[in-house]
Each structure stands twice: as structure tokens, then as C-alpha cells.
Amino acid sequence: MPANRRGKCDRCNKVKNDLELCGDDCLCRNCEVQNAADLVKLKFSNSTPSMSSDDGGEAANALAVSHDAPPCTVCAPQFAKLQRQIADLWDAHKKLMAEVAEMKQTADSLKQFTAKVDENDKITEEISQMKAAVSRLTQVQHTPHSVDQSGPRDESNSGSSILVSLHAEFADIRRRSSNVIVSGLKPVVGEDDCNLFSALCEVNLSIKPAVIREKCKRIGKEKPDKPRLYLVALRSEDSAKELLRAACQLRKSTDNYTRENIFINADLTRAEAQFAYEQRVARRLQRSTTGSRPPGHIPNPVPAAPHTYDVASSLSAGAAPFQPVPFKTSDSATNFIHGQQSCV
């Protein structure tokens, strides 16, 4: 069949201007070249054994050596050089695979270590929360209004009540750990509060957390000058921590009301809120005492009041007049005064 004939290629099913008869098919030039390459690959795969990655350069060298036609004298040096390069490449491949396996093992170890560190941090935080709850419950147990006036209190019952209260407090802390409290978020008529919170995060924060809409709600009493608090339930405790870390970005908002009135805080229990309040009071008191005195300030000593005598109370108008007593000197004293010494 003459070349450069227009028609439809039997392989690519496209109309071409360079069709040629290749066997029983009419192929274009590109399909003919690809067909020839596929035939060579098929012939090569049928005539040579399969090589695994473990055999490496040895299999390649064996294949090259076992070729039917030995290289000519001109190509023999180049052929030997190619064999050496192939062997070096397979050696480098083996080393690279070993290094990759070692890096994977190191990465797995680091992941396990990071998971253990996070678990230890959570345990430490839970222990601190338990200590705070125990301190608060101990103070409640020792308040005067909690003392039973009918008789001495049973210590075992008191200990059991403390443990029950502690477990309840700890369970409440775990339940609230994935929540946050938003204050100052004004409601809008006809708009869902979840959408308002998502818009607030999208505009003012670097994150937009996924919330559980069914659990989000307004809490607290409504005040005429402040909107009710808004409880936001998140998917996990980590999401709540990430949102609390990003909450400081509200202080940099371009909107004046958002910058001055909207705050995002953790959902604390009553005991945690009281403990946090006492810590804030202590910090403010410490700042006020240290801030009023400059560094290295030494207070001036208060001068002591001089000792005074009440002359009017020590004198009397009816006392006898003062009479001086005559001074009498002995003979030895008189002689000593006049420069004479008595002989003994």
C-alpha cells in the first residue's frame, strides 16, 4: 500500500494523512513506530529471564555477558564501562533503600515518642486539675457552715463524700474540656449563632474550627447591657486548645466592638473558676505591691521620737528649799592638792 494516504488509523482511530500498511492494519507513522517498539519489548521480555531488585547489578551484568552477539572491538570498552556504571547504580540503589528504611524506622520512633509526650502532658494537666479540685473541696469541707452541730462527724463518710465529689468534679472537667465560652457575641435576628461565631473566626482569627451545632447554645442570665454567654461545643479537646491559643488575635481586630468586648475563654467548672479568680487576685496584688516601689528601693527608716521629760509633773510647789551640802576633804587629800605627800 503506498504511503502518505489519507484515512483512519486502525490503532489510534484518528484520520491521518500518512497511513501505511503494517501487516493487516493501516497505521499512521507514530502508531507504526510505537507498534515496532512494543514488538521489540515483547520479544525482549520473552527471550530474557526476569530480574528482581535483589539481584541488582549482577543480573544486569549476566544479561549483558550472556548476549548472543559479543561486542565488537570498537564497542567493547564502552560496553565494559556501561556494565560498571550499571553495577555502581545498583549498589547505590541498595544503599539508598537501606537509608530509606532506617529513616522510616526513625520517623516511627519519633511519632511514638511524640504520642507519649502528649499523653504525659495530658496526665500532668489532669493531675493539676485534680489538685485544684481537691483543694477547693477541702476548703468547702472545713467551712464553719458545713460542720455538723449534732455531734462529731464520721471521718469515713467525710472521706467518701470527698471522693465522690472529686470524681464528679473530674468528670465535669473532662466534659467541658472540648467547649469554649464566647462572651460579648451579640445575637442577630434571623441569623443562627453558629453562623455568627463561624463568621467571627473567619474574619478575625487564623483558624475556623468545626463546631457541633446541636450542642451550641446560649447560657446564663440575660442582662440589659450585655448579651448572654454563648457555649461552643467543638469536636475535640485539641480543637478547643488551638482556638484558645488563637483567641488573643481578637485584640488586634479592626472592629472596635470585637476588639474591646468579645472574648473567648475556657469552659471552667465552678471550682476551677474560683481557683482562677483567686490566682488573678494574687497576681494583681503582687503587681500592685511590686509596681509601687522602684527596683532596688530601700525604705527610709522612721526616726524615733526624742525622749522628753514632763517638768511640770516632777516639781512640787510645797517642797523644801534646796540646801547645798558642804564638801569635806581629808588630810591626805588636802596634802595631795597642795603638792605634799604624807609619809607612812
C-alpha positions in Angstrom: 0.0 0.0 0.0 1.5 3.4 -0.9 2.5 5.8 1.9 1.0 9.2 2.6 -2.6 8.0 2.1 -5.4 9.7 3.9 -7.6 7.5 6.0 -8.4 6.3 9.5 -5.7 4.7 11.6 -6.6 1.3 12.9 -4.8 1.9 16.2 -5.4 5.5 17.3 -8.8 5.7 15.4 -7.9 9.1 14.0 -7.9 10.4 10.5 -4.3 10.7 9.3 -2.5 11.7 6.0 0.5 9.3 6.5 -1.2 5.8 6.6 0.9 2.8 5.8 0.1 -0.9 5.6 1.7 -2.6 8.6 0.7 -6.3 8.4 -3.0 -6.4 8.2 -3.6 -2.9 9.7 -3.4 0.6 8.3 -1.3 2.6 10.7 -0.1 6.1 10.8 3.6 6.9 11.2 3.5 7.4 15.0 1.5 4.3 15.6 3.8 2.3 13.4 6.8 3.4 15.5 5.0 2.5 18.7 3.9 -0.8 17.3 7.5 -1.6 16.4 8.7 -0.6 19.9 6.1 -2.8 21.5 7.1 -5.8 19.3 10.8 -5.3 20.4 9.8 -5.1 24.1 7.7 -8.3 23.7 10.5 -10.1 22.0 13.0 -9.0 24.7 10.7 -10.0 27.6 10.1 -13.4 26.1 13.8 -14.1 25.4 15.3 -12.9 28.7 14.7 -14.1 32.3 13.0 -11.8 34.9 15.3 -9.8 37.2 14.4 -9.0 40.8 15.6 -5.9 42.6 17.6 -8.2 45.0 19.8 -9.5 42.2 20.7 -5.9 41.2 23.7 -5.3 39.0 24.7 -9.0 38.9 21.6 -9.8 36.9 22.2 -6.9 34.5 25.9 -7.9 34.0 24.9 -11.5 33.5 22.3 -10.4 30.9 24.9 -8.3 29.1 27.5 -11.1 29.1 25.1 -13.8 28.0 24.1 -11.9 24.9 24.4 -14.0 21.8 26.5 -11.5 19.8 29.6 -10.3 21.6 30.5 -6.6 21.3 33.0 -5.7 18.6 36.5 -4.5 19.4 35.4 -0.9 19.0 32.4 -1.2 21.3 34.0 -3.5 23.9 35.5 -0.7 26.1 32.3 1.3 26.1 30.3 -1.9 26.8 32.5 -2.7 29.8 32.2 0.9 31.1 28.4 0.7 30.9 28.5 -2.6 32.8 30.5 -1.0 35.6 28.1 2.0 35.7 25.1 -0.3 36.0 26.7 -2.2 38.8 27.5 1.1 40.7 24.0 2.3 40.2 22.6 -0.9 41.7 24.9 -0.6 44.7 23.8 3.0 45.2 20.2 1.8 44.9 20.7 -0.8 47.6 22.3 1.8 50.0 19.5 4.3 49.3 16.9 1.7 50.1 18.6 0.8 53.3 18.8 4.5 54.3 15.1 5.0 53.5 14.2 2.0 55.7 16.3 3.5 58.5 14.6 6.9 58.1 11.2 5.2 58.2 12.1 3.4 61.4 13.4 6.7 63.0 10.2 8.5 62.0 8.1 5.8 63.6 10.1 6.1 66.8 9.7 9.9 66.8 5.9 9.5 66.3 5.7 7.1 69.3 7.8 9.4 71.4 5.6 12.4 70.5 2.5 10.5 71.3 4.0 9.6 74.7 4.9 13.2 75.4 1.4 14.4 74.6 -0.1 11.7 76.8 2.3 12.7 79.7 1.3 16.4 79.2 -2.4 15.4 79.4 -1.8 13.4 82.5 0.1 16.2 84.1 -2.7 18.7 83.3 -5.3 16.3 84.7 -3.3 15.9 87.9 -3.1 19.7 88.4 -6.8 19.9 87.8 -7.4 17.2 90.4 -5.2 19.0 92.9 -7.1 22.2 92.4 -10.4 20.4 92.8 -9.2 18.7 96.0 -8.0 22.0 97.5 -11.3 23.6 96.7 -13.3 20.6 98.1 -11.1 20.6 101.3 -11.8 24.3 101.9 -15.5 23.6 101.5 -15.4 20.7 103.9 -13.7 22.9 106.6 -16.0 25.9 106.3 -18.0 26.6 109.5 -21.4 26.2 107.9 -20.5 22.6 106.9 -19.8 21.4 110.4 -22.5 19.1 111.9 -23.7 20.6 115.1 -25.4 17.4 116.3 -22.2 15.6 117.1 -18.8 14.6 115.8 -18.6 13.9 112.1 -17.8 10.5 110.8 -14.4 10.6 109.1 -15.1 7.7 106.8 -18.3 9.3 105.5 -16.5 12.5 105.0 -13.7 10.8 103.0 -16.3 9.0 100.9 -18.1 12.3 100.2 -14.9 13.9 99.2 -14.0 11.1 96.8 -17.5 11.2 95.2 -17.3 15.0 94.8 -13.8 14.6 93.4 -14.9 12.1 90.7 -17.9 14.2 89.8 -15.7 17.3 89.5 -13.1 15.5 87.4 -15.9 14.1 85.1 -17.3 17.6 84.7 -13.8 18.9 83.8 -13.4 16.2 81.1 -16.8 17.0 79.7 -16.1 20.7 79.5 -12.6 20.3 78.0 -13.9 20.4 74.4 -16.0 23.5 75.0 -15.3 27.3 74.9 -17.3 30.2 76.2 -17.7 33.3 74.0 -18.7 36.5 75.7 -19.9 39.7 74.0 -21.2 38.0 70.9 -24.4 39.9 70.0 -27.3 37.9 68.6 -28.8 38.9 65.2 -32.4 38.5 64.4 -32.9 35.8 61.8 -29.3 34.6 61.9 -28.0 31.4 63.6 -25.5 32.0 66.4 -23.3 29.2 65.0 -23.0 31.2 61.7 -22.2 34.3 63.7 -19.4 32.5 65.5 -18.0 31.0 62.3 -18.0 34.4 60.7 -16.2 35.9 63.7 -13.5 33.2 63.5 -13.2 33.6 59.7 -12.8 37.4 59.8 -10.7 37.8 63.0 -8.8 34.5 63.6 -6.4 32.4 61.7 -8.5 29.2 62.2 -12.1 28.2 61.6 -12.9 25.3 64.0 -15.6 22.7 63.3 -18.4 23.0 65.8 -21.1 20.7 66.9 -24.2 22.7 66.2 -26.6 20.6 68.3 -24.6 21.3 71.5 -24.0 25.0 70.9 -26.4 27.2 73.0 -26.8 30.5 74.9 -26.2 30.2 78.7 -26.5 32.5 81.7 -28.9 35.2 82.5 -29.7 37.9 80.1 -28.6 41.4 81.1 -29.8 44.7 79.5 -26.3 45.9 78.7 -24.6 42.6 77.8 -25.6 39.7 75.6 -25.8 36.2 77.1 -22.8 33.9 77.0 -22.5 31.6 74.1 -21.3 28.0 74.7 -19.5 26.5 71.7 -19.0 22.7 71.5 -16.0 21.6 69.4 -15.0 18.2 68.0 -12.1 17.5 70.4 -10.1 18.9 73.3 -7.2 19.8 70.9 -9.5 21.9 68.8 -10.6 23.9 71.9 -6.9 24.4 73.0 -6.0 25.6 69.5 -8.9 28.0 69.5 -8.0 29.4 72.9 -4.4 30.0 71.7 -5.7 31.9 68.7 -8.2 33.9 70.8 -5.6 36.6 71.5 -5.9 37.7 67.9 -9.3 39.3 68.7 -7.4 42.1 70.5 -5.9 43.0 67.1 -9.2 43.2 65.3 -10.0 46.2 63.1 -13.6 46.3 64.5 -13.7 48.3 67.7 -16.5 46.3 69.3 -14.9 43.0 68.6 -11.5 44.2 69.9 -12.9 45.6 73.2 -15.9 43.4 74.0 -15.7 39.9 72.5 -13.6 37.3 74.5 -13.1 33.5 74.1 -12.4 31.6 77.3 -12.3 28.0 78.5 -15.4 26.3 79.9 -14.5 26.1 83.6 -16.3 24.4 86.4 -17.3 26.5 89.5 -14.2 25.3 91.4 -11.9 26.0 88.5 -13.4 29.5 88.0 -13.0 30.2 91.7 -9.4 29.0 91.7 -8.6 31.0 88.6 -10.2 34.1 90.2 -8.0 33.7 93.3 -4.9 33.4 91.2 -5.8 36.5 89.2 -6.3 38.4 92.5 -3.0 37.2 93.8 -1.2 38.3 90.7 -2.8 41.7 90.7 -1.9 42.2 94.4 1.7 41.2 93.6 1.9 43.5 90.7 0.5 46.4 92.7 3.0 45.9 95.6 6.0 45.4 93.3 4.9 48.1 90.9 4.7 50.9 93.5 8.3 50.5 94.5 11.1 51.0 92.0 13.7 48.2 91.7 16.4 48.4 94.5 14.3 50.8 96.6 15.2 50.8 100.3 12.6 52.4 102.5 13.8 55.3 104.7 13.9 54.5 108.4 11.3 56.2 110.6 13.2 58.4 113.1 12.5 57.6 116.7 10.7 60.2 118.8 13.0 62.1 121.2 12.6 61.3 124.9 11.0 64.2 126.7 10.6 64.8 130.4 7.5 66.3 131.9 9.0 69.0 134.1 5.6 70.2 135.5 4.8 66.8 136.8 8.2 66.2 138.5 8.2 69.5 140.5 6.1 70.4 143.5 5.4 73.9 145.0 5.3 72.5 148.6 8.8 71.0 148.5 11.5 72.1 151.0 14.1 74.7 149.7 17.3 73.4 148.3 20.3 73.4 150.7 23.8 72.7 149.3 25.8 70.1 151.3 29.3 71.3 152.4 32.2 69.3 150.9 34.8 68.0 153.4 38.2 66.8 152.4 40.5 64.5 154.3 44.1 65.5 155.3 45.7 63.3 152.7 43.6 64.8 150.0 44.5 68.3 151.2 48.2 67.5 151.2 47.9 65.9 147.7 46.2 69.0 146.4 48.9 71.3 147.7 51.7 69.1 146.4 52.6 67.4 149.7 52.5 63.7 150.3 52.3 62.2 153.7 54.8 59.6 154.8 53.5 56.4 156.2 
